[in-house]
């Protein structure tokens, strides 16, 4: 059994972006923390639409989940903010459709490991919390909204279990061969020829 559950958070971020881009080619932007350090309104004005802006928002310790690897088990919370231009055909309908499709696609999702094709990054499966109309779209003509371009925004939230830190187990060593057996007293050194192989199914 592979007990190596070490997580490279940068690799996880990149995998989420790559998998969403591959599954939803209509998104012109898929990115974590777009516009870090910039004014939020200015940042949104420059987003190529449709956009999926991602954020890792929280690590919540899971005290009753000891992975047995000397790592800490946490529930990581993610958000995907879906933004479309008001010029989109039927924008209110379109943004809800995108949010629903993303939420359904995320259900029980695990992420592809780009450095190890065919393998998944060792996380728990995605647990979708829901999809919601973003607060900014429901504020009416507030001062903050007046500075932003017209768009529709919905937010999809999900969580995944991660183990943080370096695990004490790894894949080094020799994998045992076929098991053998013998009966007392014909065991141990000097009785090698008395051992028989278990029949394989």
N, C-alpha and C positions, 0 to 999 in steps of 0.2 A: 504494500500500500504506500502511495506517495503522500507523506505527511508535510511536504513543503508547501506552505501557504503564504510565503513571503510575497508582499505586494509592493511593486514599484508604482507609486502614485502618479508619476509623470507618464509612465507607460499606460496606466489605466485611463488617464485623461485622453491620451492620444487614441486609445482603442475605442473609447466611447464616441469620439468625434468621427473616426474612420468608419465605424459600423453604421452610425446614423447617416452619414453622407452616402454610403453605399446603398442603404435601404430607402432613402428619401432623396433622390437626385433633384427633386424640385427645389430643395433648399439651396439658395444662393450663398448663404452663410451658415456654417456650423462651427461654433467656436466657444471655448471656455473663457470667461472673464474678459470679454471684449471691452476695449477702452479702459483698461485699468489705469486709474489716476486721472481720468478725464471727467469732465462734466457729463453727467448721465444724459442730459438732453442733447448735447452736442454729439455724443457718441451714437445715440440712436438715429440721429439725422443722417449719419454716414453709413448706416447698415444697408447692404444690398439685400433686397427682399425677394422672396420670403426668407426669413432667418430663423435659426434655432440657436438661441444663446443659452449656454449651459453654465451651471454653477454647482460646486460642491459646497453645501451650506453648513454641515454639521457632522461631527463624530460623537455618537452617544455610546458610552460604555455599556456593555451587556454583562453585568456582574455575575450572572448565573451561567455564563457560557465560557468555560475554561477550555481552550483548544488543546491543552496538554503540550504546547510547544514553547511555553514561556513568552508567548505573545499576548497582547491585549485584544480581546474581541470587541468590535464596535459595530454599530449600525450607522452606515454613512448615508446621509440624506443628499439627494440631488434634485435640481430643478432644471427644467427645460422651458425657456420662454420663447413661445412661437409668435413671431411678428410678421404681419403681412400689411401691405399698403392698402389704403382705402380705395385705391384705383383698381384693385383686383376685382374681377367679376364676382358679385355677391360676396363681399368680403366677410360679413358676419357669419355666413354659412361656411365659407371656405376655411376660416380660422378654426371653427369648431370641428370641421371634418378632419383637418390636420391634427388637432389635439387628440381627437378620438383615435385616429389611426396610429399616432405615436404611442399613446397609452396602451393600446392593444398589442402593438409590436414589442413594447418594453416588458410586457407581462412575462415573468420568469426568465428574462433575458440574462445571458452571460456573455462576456466580451471576448472577441477573438484576440489571441496573443500574436501580434505581428512578428515577433522574434522567434516564434515556434509554431509554424503553420499547422493547422489541424487541432491545436490545443486552445483551451480557454484560460483566461486569467483567473486565478483561484479566488473567486468571490462567491458569496451566496447568490441565489437567483434574485432578480429584480422584483421587488414588491411595490406595485404601483399604488400610491395613495389616492390619486385622483387627478382630474383635469379641471382647471378653474379659470374663469374670466379674470384677467389681471386687474389689480386695483386701479391702475392708471386709466383704463378704459371706462371705469365707472365713476370717475370724479367729476364729470361734466366739464365746464369751462373754467377749471381752476388755473391759477397762475402757472403752475408747473406744466399743465397740459398745453397752455397757450404757447409755450416755448418749443413744443415738440411738433413734428410733422403728424399728419393724420394717419393713423394706422390702427389695426385691430391686434390685440395681444391676448393670448391665452397661455396658461402655465400648466405644465405637467410635472408632478412630483413623484419620486420613487426613492426607495431605500434598498441598500444591499449590505449584507454582512461582510466585514473585512477583518483580517487579523493584521494588526499593526506591530511593527518591530521585526526582529530577525528570529526565526524559529530555530530551535536546537536540533531539529531533524533535517536530514537532507537525503539525496539519492546516492551518496557514496557507498562503496562496499560491493560485495558480491551477492547476486541474487541466488538463493538456495536452489539446488537442483531437485530431482525427484526424491521425495521422502522414502526412507527405508525403515524396516522394523525387525526386531528380533525379540526373543523371550528370555527372561532371567532363568538360568545364569549365563546364557550364551550371548552376552552383550559386552561391549567395550573392546579395548585393545586385545588382539589375539583372536577375536571372534568375528572379524570383518566378513569372512565367507559365510557366516550364519545369517547375515541380514538379507532380507528380501525386499524387493520394491513393491510399493503399493500399486495395485492395478489402476491405471488411468481410465477415466470414463470415456 
